[in-house]
């Protein structure tokens, strides 16, 4: 904190600003118009991800809008002297995947980006949240931002997850319990034995989806799992600086006397593989459950009826066995190496369903390299799958990877809004295991059976 404005917001110093091609152009233009330079350019990292195609990245981008946005980011980064990881660079990928894997996102940092899923970096023990374009410009100019302090919520999950249940399922479960607005106005800390047992990839997935409950952000106290993940990464502290950093990072946890504005506790045993059935991430069920019945008409049930009409589903319907057209593995939610390992564990020795189109998109070139080092590419190829080039891909309809109207997609991404994956596209959110099961069988399948 720099200062507390009397009867106003808090002025926060920002350790890291990430910029992608969609929300930054207006901020850069505002800086130019005022004749300003970036106050601390070494704290700002830029990379295209939303508009990048996931094939033929060595060729010019065909879509004129996407090309303009990607080219503009490169020009702005050069003009303002900022680090830029462009397409085909070994450092490129989805910004929320690259930040942690390069050690750019570290415990105790304040991290912002013009993207709601900046909450992902909270898994590192950082305070990370998405900001608007005018706020991006504010950080560029001053390395500070004005923010109202949010309320605090602690979500504690105890117990051991069932076989076939992942961090994605945990997040979808929480969203169904809290709804997409249940954490509005809060910053969430995740705690408990279930969270402590999660890998860093799992924690990144969990924090990524905090925004889908309406939260300002989500975080997990750094521990040995965090330190082991960070050690040796490009921008991680080295030598004596590493030892000092770890000693400090160990202090970044809530004390036993910490008081939260709201506390919620859940049992991991209650969570099975999850899928969504509607048009927001909170409309979810266990994979063996039925879509809720509509008993008492209300404004809420009107929204449910509209969502089911869009999806082509009915109250009381089970989705197991429903035919699937597309499967998407990737996004800042599930585009990491652990997600590809999980997907490969299901498809190994099997064959992709003939009628399913599958897009497997690494979250970065580093993930792509690791897939090949581990031989997962051979496992996937033998099962009939092709690995595409890194990018946000079918998470959102800003690039070539769009689901056609009416087609049903099982997706590991973060949102299932109407048209999110393409005009008229129908999206079921699921884990990499559930996506893999659907890709093999051609229908929605409980991954525990495989």
C-alpha positions in Angstrom: 0.0 0.0 0.0 1.3 3.5 -0.9 -1.4 5.4 0.9 -5.0 5.4 2.1 -7.0 8.2 0.6 -9.2 9.8 3.3 -12.8 8.6 2.9 -11.6 7.1 -0.4 -9.8 4.2 -2.0 -6.4 2.7 -1.3 -3.4 3.5 -3.5 -1.7 0.2 -4.2 1.8 -0.2 -5.7 1.7 -2.8 -8.5 4.6 -5.3 -8.9 3.6 -6.7 -12.2 1.4 -5.5 -15.1 0.6 -8.0 -17.8 -0.8 -6.7 -21.2 -2.4 -8.6 -24.0 -3.6 -7.4 -27.3 -7.4 -6.9 -26.5 -7.5 -4.5 -23.6 -4.3 -2.6 -23.9 -4.6 -0.5 -27.2 -6.7 2.3 -25.7 -4.4 2.5 -22.6 -1.4 2.9 -24.8 -3.2 5.5 -26.9 -4.1 7.4 -23.8 -0.4 7.5 -22.7 0.6 8.8 -26.1 -2.1 11.5 -26.1 -0.8 12.8 -22.8 2.8 12.5 -23.8 3.6 10.0 -21.0 6.1 7.2 -20.8 5.6 4.1 -18.7 6.8 4.8 -15.2 8.5 1.5 -14.7 8.7 -0.4 -18.0 10.7 -3.3 -16.5 7.6 -4.2 -14.5 5.4 -4.6 -17.6 5.2 -7.7 -19.8 3.2 -8.0 -23.1 2.1 -11.0 -25.1 -0.7 -11.7 -27.6 -3.0 -14.6 -26.8 -6.7 -14.0 -27.4 -6.4 -13.3 -31.1 -3.6 -15.6 -32.1 -4.5 -18.5 -34.4 -3.5 -22.0 -33.2 -2.1 -23.1 -36.5 0.3 -21.6 -39.0 1.6 -19.0 -36.6 4.6 -18.6 -38.8 2.4 -17.1 -41.5 0.6 -13.7 -41.5 -2.7 -13.8 -39.5 -5.6 -14.0 -42.0 -8.3 -12.3 -39.9 -7.8 -8.5 -40.3 -9.1 -7.6 -36.9 -6.9 -10.2 -35.1 -3.9 -9.2 -37.2 -4.4 -5.5 -36.3 -4.6 -6.2 -32.6 -1.6 -8.5 -32.5 0.5 -6.1 -34.6 -0.6 -3.1 -32.5 0.6 -4.7 -29.3 4.0 -5.4 -30.8 4.3 -1.8 -32.0 3.2 -0.4 -28.7 5.6 -2.6 -26.7 8.5 -1.4 -28.9 7.4 2.3 -28.7 7.2 2.2 -24.9 10.3 -0.1 -24.4 8.4 -3.0 -22.9 9.2 -6.7 -22.9 7.1 -8.4 -25.6 6.8 -12.1 -26.1 5.4 -12.3 -29.7 3.9 -15.2 -31.6 6.3 -18.1 -32.3 8.6 -16.8 -29.5 9.5 -19.7 -27.1 8.2 -17.4 -24.4 4.8 -16.9 -25.9 1.5 -18.4 -24.7 -1.5 -17.5 -22.7 -0.4 -14.7 -20.4 -1.9 -16.4 -17.3 0.0 -19.6 -18.1 3.3 -18.0 -19.0 3.5 -15.7 -15.9 3.7 -18.5 -13.3 5.8 -20.9 -15.4 8.5 -18.2 -16.0 8.6 -17.2 -12.4 7.3 -13.7 -13.3 4.4 -14.2 -10.8 5.7 -14.6 -7.3 4.3 -14.8 -3.7 3.6 -11.5 -2.1 3.3 -9.6 -5.4 0.5 -7.4 -6.5 -0.4 -8.4 -10.1 -2.9 -6.9 -12.5 -3.9 -7.3 -16.1 -6.8 -6.1 -18.3 -8.4 -9.5 -18.0 -10.7 -11.0 -15.4 -8.9 -14.3 -15.1 -5.8 -12.5 -13.6 -7.1 -14.1 -10.4 -5.2 -17.2 -11.6 -1.9 -15.8 -10.3 -3.4 -15.8 -6.7 -2.4 -19.4 -6.6 1.2 -18.2 -6.3 0.3 -16.4 -3.1 0.0 -13.1 -4.9 -2.8 -10.5 -4.8 -3.9 -10.6 -8.4 -7.0 -9.2 -10.1 -8.3 -8.0 -13.4 -8.6 -4.3 -14.1 -10.3 -2.1 -16.8 -8.6 -0.3 -19.6 -8.4 3.1 -17.8 -6.8 1.4 -14.8 -4.3 -0.3 -17.1 -3.3 3.2 -18.2 -3.1 4.3 -14.6 -0.7 1.5 -13.8 1.4 2.3 -16.9 1.7 5.9 -15.9 2.3 5.5 -12.2 2.8 1.8 -11.3 0.0 2.4 -8.9 -3.7 1.9 -8.8 -6.6 3.1 -6.8 -8.8 0.3 -5.3 -11.6 0.0 -2.7 -10.6 -2.7 -0.2 -12.8 -5.8 -0.9 -14.4 -7.9 1.8 -12.6 -11.2 2.8 -13.9 -14.7 2.4 -12.3 -18.0 3.3 -13.4 -21.2 1.6 -12.1 -24.2 3.4 -12.3 -27.7 1.8 -11.4 -30.7 3.8 -10.8 -34.3 2.9 -9.4 -36.4 0.0 -10.8 -36.0 -3.5 -12.4 -39.1 -5.1 -10.6 -40.7 -8.0 -11.4 -38.8 -11.2 -12.1 -35.6 -9.4 -9.9 -32.6 -10.2 -9.4 -29.0 -9.2 -11.7 -28.0 -12.1 -14.5 -30.2 -10.5 -13.9 -28.5 -7.2 -14.3 -25.1 -8.7 -17.4 -26.0 -10.7 -18.8 -27.5 -7.4 -18.1 -24.2 -5.5 -19.7 -22.2 -8.3 -22.9 -24.3 -8.2 -23.1 -23.8 -4.4 -22.3 -20.1 -4.3 -23.8 -19.2 -7.8 -22.0 -16.8 -10.1 -22.6 -13.8 -7.8 -22.1 -15.5 -4.4 -18.6 -14.1 -3.9 -19.3 -10.6 -5.4 -17.4 -8.0 -3.4 -15.0 -10.5 -1.8 -11.5 -11.6 -2.2 -11.4 -15.3 -1.5 -8.7 -17.3 0.3 -8.8 -21.1 -0.4 -7.7 -23.3 2.5 -8.0 -26.7 4.0 -6.4 -30.1 3.5 -7.9 -30.6 0.0 -6.4 -27.4 -1.3 -3.0 -28.1 0.4 -2.9 -31.4 -1.4 -3.4 -29.8 -4.8 -0.5 -29.4 -7.2 0.3 -25.9 -8.4 -1.5 -26.6 -11.7 -4.6 -27.5 -9.7 -4.3 -24.4 -7.5 -3.9 -22.2 -10.6 -7.1 -23.7 -12.0 -9.0 -23.1 -8.8 -7.9 -19.5 -8.5 -8.5 -18.9 -12.2 -12.2 -19.6 -11.7 -12.7 -17.3 -8.6 -14.0 -14.6 -10.9 -16.8 -16.9 -12.0 -18.3 -16.8 -8.5 -18.1 -13.0 -8.7 -15.0 -12.7 -6.5 -12.5 -9.9 -7.0 -9.8 -12.5 -6.8 -8.7 -15.7 -5.1 -5.5 -16.7 -3.4 -3.8 -19.6 -1.7 -1.1 -19.2 1.0 2.4 -20.2 -0.4 3.9 -23.3 1.0 6.4 -26.0 0.0 4.4 -26.9 -3.1 4.6 -23.3 -4.2 8.4 -23.0 -3.5 9.2 -26.2 -5.3 7.2 -25.1 -8.3 9.0 -21.7 -8.5 12.6 -22.8 -7.8 14.9 -22.7 -10.8 12.4 -20.8 -13.0 13.8 -18.0 -15.2 12.7 -15.0 -13.1 12.8 -16.8 -9.7 15.3 -15.4 -7.1 18.7 -17.2 -7.2 21.3 -18.1 -4.6 21.1 -16.1 -1.3 18.2 -14.1 -2.7 16.2 -17.4 -3.0 16.8 -18.3 0.6 15.7 -14.8 1.8 12.7 -14.8 -0.5 11.5 -18.2 0.8 11.8 -17.0 4.4 9.7 -14.0 3.6 7.2 -16.1 1.6 6.6 -18.4 4.5 5.1 -15.5 6.4 2.5 -14.8 3.8 -0.4 -16.7 5.4 -3.4 -15.9 7.6 -2.7 -16.2 11.3 -4.7 -18.4 13.6 -6.6 -15.4 14.9 -7.5 -14.1 11.4 -11.1 -12.9 11.0 -12.9 -13.1 7.7 -16.1 -11.4 6.7 -17.4 -14.7 5.5 -16.3 -18.3 6.1 -17.5 -21.4 4.2 -16.5 -25.0 4.6 -17.0 -28.0 2.3 -16.3 -31.7 2.3 -14.2 -33.1 -0.6 -16.2 -36.4 -0.4 -19.3 -34.6 -1.7 -17.6 -33.7 -5.0 -17.9 -35.9 -8.0 -16.8 -35.1 -11.6 -18.9 -32.0 -12.6 -20.4 -30.7 -15.8 -22.5 -27.6 -16.6 -25.9 -27.7 -18.3 -26.7 -24.0 -18.8 -25.3 -20.7 -19.9 -23.2 -19.6 -16.8 -20.6 -21.6 -14.9 -22.8 -21.8 -11.8 -25.4 -23.9 -13.7 -23.6 -27.2 -12.9 -24.4 -30.7 -11.7 -22.5 -33.8 -10.7 -22.0 -35.9 -13.8 -24.4 -38.6 -12.6 -27.1 -36.1 -11.5 -30.1 -34.7 -13.3 -30.7 -31.1 -14.4 -32.8 -29.4 -11.6 -36.5 -29.4 -12.0 -38.4 -26.1 -12.2 -41.0 -26.2 -9.4 -41.7 -22.6 -8.4 -41.6 -20.0 -11.3 -39.5 -17.0 -10.5 -37.1 -14.5 -12.2 -34.3 -17.1 -11.5 -36.2 -20.0 -13.1 -37.0 -17.8 -16.1 -33.3 -17.5 -16.6 -33.0 -21.3 -16.2 -35.7 -21.9 -18.8 -34.0 -19.6 -21.2 -30.6 -21.3 -20.7 -32.1 -24.8 -21.2 -33.9 -23.7 -24.3 -30.6 -22.4 -25.7 -28.7 -25.5 -24.7 -31.5 -27.8 -26.0 -31.9 -29.6 -22.6 -34.8 -30.2 -20.3 -35.4 -30.1 -16.5 -34.9 -33.5 -15.0 -32.7 -34.7 -17.9 -29.5 -36.7 -17.3 -26.7 -35.6 -19.6 -24.7 -38.9 -19.5 -24.8 -40.3 -23.0 -25.5 -37.0 -24.7 -23.8 -36.8 -28.1 -20.8 -34.4 -28.3 -19.6 -32.6 -31.4 -16.4 -30.9 -30.2 -14.0 -31.3 -27.4 -11.6 -28.5 -26.3 -8.6 -29.0 -24.0 -6.8 -25.7 -23.2 -7.4 -22.1 -22.0 -5.8 -20.4 -19.0 -8.0 -22.7 -16.9 -6.7 -26.1 -18.2 -3.9 -25.6 -20.7 -1.0 -26.7 -18.5 1.1 -29.8 -18.6 -0.8 -31.6 -15.8 -4.0 -31.1 -17.9 -2.4 -32.8 -20.9 -1.1 -35.6 -18.7 -4.6 -36.1 -17.4 -6.2 -36.1 -20.9 -3.5 -38.5 -22.2 -4.1 -40.9 -19.2 -7.7 -41.5 -20.5 -7.1 -41.7 -24.2 -3.9 -43.9 -24.1 -4.5 -47.1 -26.0 -7.9 -45.9 -27.2 -9.2 -44.1 -30.3 -10.9 -40.8 -30.7 -14.6 -41.0 -31.6 -14.9 -40.5 -35.4 -17.6 -37.8 -35.2 -15.8 -35.7 -32.6 -13.6 -32.8 -33.5 -11.0 -32.2 -30.8 -8.8 -29.2 -30.3 -5.9 -29.7 -27.9 -4.2 -26.4 -27.3 -1.2 -26.0 -25.0 -1.2 -22.9 -22.8 2.3 -21.9 -23.9 5.2 -23.0 -26.0 6.9 -24.3 -22.8 3.9 -26.6 -22.2 4.2 -27.7 -25.8 7.9 -28.5 -25.4 7.2 -30.5 -22.2 4.4 -32.5 -23.9 6.9 -33.6 -26.5 9.7 -34.3 -23.9 7.4 -36.6 -22.0 6.2 -38.3 -25.2 2.6 -37.3 -24.6 2.4 -36.1 -28.2 3.0 -39.7 -29.4 0.3 -41.1 -27.0 -2.2 -38.5 -28.3 -1.3 -39.0 -31.9 -1.7 -42.7 -31.6 -5.2 -42.1 -30.3 -6.0 -39.8 -33.2 -5.4 -36.4 -31.7 -3.4 -33.4 -33.0 -1.7 -30.8 -30.8 -2.3 -27.3 -32.0 -0.2 -24.2 -31.4 -0.5 -22.1 -28.1 -3.2 -19.5 -27.6 -6.6 -18.9 -26.0 -8.2 -20.8 -28.9 -11.8 -21.9 -28.4 -12.2 -20.4 -25.0 -13.7 -17.4 -26.7 -14.7 -16.4 -30.2 -11.8 -14.0 -30.9 -9.8 -16.2 -33.2 -10.3 -18.9 -35.8 -11.2 -21.7 -33.3 -15.0 -21.2 -33.2 -17.6 -23.9 -32.4 -20.3 -23.8 -35.1 -23.8 -22.7 -34.2 -25.9 -25.5 -32.6 -22.9 -27.8 -32.0 -22.2 -29.1 -28.5 -18.8 -28.6 -27.1 -17.3 -30.2 -24.0 -14.7 -27.6 -23.0 -12.1 -27.2 -20.2 -12.3 -23.4 -20.5 -13.9 -21.1 -18.0 -17.1 -19.7 -19.4 -20.2 -21.1 -21.1 -22.1 -17.9 -21.9 -24.3 -17.8 -25.0 -22.0 -17.4 -28.0 -18.8 -17.6 -25.9 -17.2 -20.2 -28.1 -18.9 -19.0 -31.3 -22.3 -17.6 -32.3 -24.9 -20.2 -31.4 -22.3 -22.6 -29.9 -23.4 -24.7 -26.9 -20.8 -25.2 -24.2 -20.5 -27.8 -21.4 -17.7 -27.0 -19.0 -15.8 -29.9 -17.6 -12.4 -31.2 -16.4 -9.6 -32.6 -18.8 -10.6 -36.1 -17.6 -14.2 -35.6 -18.5 -13.3 -33.9 -21.8 -11.0 -36.9 -22.7 -13.8 -39.4 -21.9 -16.2 -37.5 -24.2 -13.6 -37.4 -27.0 -13.1 -41.1 -26.9 -16.8 -42.2 -26.5 -18.4 -39.4 -28.5 -20.9 -38.8 -25.7 -20.8 -37.3 -22.2 -19.2 -40.1 -20.1 -18.2 -40.4 -16.4 -14.4 -40.5 -16.5 -14.3 -42.8 -13.5 -15.7 -45.5 -15.8 -12.5 -45.2 -17.9 
